[in-house]
Amino acid sequence: MTFELVEFSANIALFAPFGLLVLAWGGRPWLGVLGGLALSVVIELSQWALLPSRVADARDLLANTIGAAVGVVAAMAVARARRLHSERIARAIESS
């Protein structure tokens, strides 16, 4: 396991909550992914401009955007599961 793989995976994990929260707060899926990309661009540009010891990297943009997308997909899966569960309960109540 290389440092690059750990860093890439960590960036995905760090941005997944962002995508999840955008949907939890009522945003659209595309907004979660695009917002993750935009936030990542701001972070990378800030590193480039303000922290000379840090290196801005396009792989970070990719990993962060993937992380936001993973969060969006997770939020959509949870919402679907909750909806299906509620529908099952409603059918059970109607049939009793």
Contacts in CASP RR format, 6 or more apart in sequence:
PFRMAT RR
TARGET T0000
AUTHOR 0000-0000-0000
METHOD contacts of the structure
MODEL  1
MTFELVEFSANIALFAPFGLLVLAWGGRPWLGVLGGLALSVVIELSQWAL
LPSRVADARDLLANTIGAAVGVVAAMAVARARRLHSERIARAIESS
4 59 0 8 1.000
7 63 0 8 1.000
8 59 0 8 1.000
8 63 0 8 1.000
9 63 0 8 1.000
11 60 0 8 1.000
11 63 0 8 1.000
11 64 0 8 1.000
11 67 0 8 1.000
12 63 0 8 1.000
12 64 0 8 1.000
12 66 0 8 1.000
12 67 0 8 1.000
12 70 0 8 1.000
13 67 0 8 1.000
14 64 0 8 1.000
14 67 0 8 1.000
15 36 0 8 1.000
15 39 0 8 1.000
15 40 0 8 1.000
15 63 0 8 1.000
15 64 0 8 1.000
15 65 0 8 1.000
15 66 0 8 1.000
15 67 0 8 1.000
15 68 0 8 1.000
15 70 0 8 1.000
15 71 0 8 1.000
16 67 0 8 1.000
16 68 0 8 1.000
16 70 0 8 1.000
16 71 0 8 1.000
16 74 0 8 1.000
17 71 0 8 1.000
18 32 0 8 1.000
18 35 0 8 1.000
18 36 0 8 1.000
18 39 0 8 1.000
18 67 0 8 1.000
18 68 0 8 1.000
18 71 0 8 1.000
19 32 0 8 1.000
19 33 0 8 1.000
19 36 0 8 1.000
19 67 0 8 1.000
19 68 0 8 1.000
19 69 0 8 1.000
19 70 0 8 1.000
19 71 0 8 1.000
19 72 0 8 1.000
19 75 0 8 1.000
20 71 0 8 1.000
20 72 0 8 1.000
20 74 0 8 1.000
20 75 0 8 1.000
22 31 0 8 1.000
22 32 0 8 1.000
22 35 0 8 1.000
22 68 0 8 1.000
22 72 0 8 1.000
22 75 0 8 1.000
23 29 0 8 1.000
23 32 0 8 1.000
23 71 0 8 1.000
23 72 0 8 1.000
23 75 0 8 1.000
23 76 0 8 1.000
23 79 0 8 1.000
24 75 0 8 1.000
29 72 0 8 1.000
29 76 0 8 1.000
32 68 0 8 1.000
32 72 0 8 1.000
33 65 0 8 1.000
33 68 0 8 1.000
33 69 0 8 1.000
33 72 0 8 1.000
35 68 0 8 1.000
36 64 0 8 1.000
36 65 0 8 1.000
36 67 0 8 1.000
36 68 0 8 1.000
37 61 0 8 1.000
37 64 0 8 1.000
37 65 0 8 1.000
37 68 0 8 1.000
39 64 0 8 1.000
40 60 0 8 1.000
40 61 0 8 1.000
40 64 0 8 1.000
40 65 0 8 1.000
41 61 0 8 1.000
43 60 0 8 1.000
43 64 0 8 1.000
44 56 0 8 1.000
44 57 0 8 1.000
44 60 0 8 1.000
44 61 0 8 1.000
45 56 0 8 1.000
47 54 0 8 1.000
47 55 0 8 1.000
47 56 0 8 1.000
48 54 0 8 1.000
48 56 0 8 1.000
END
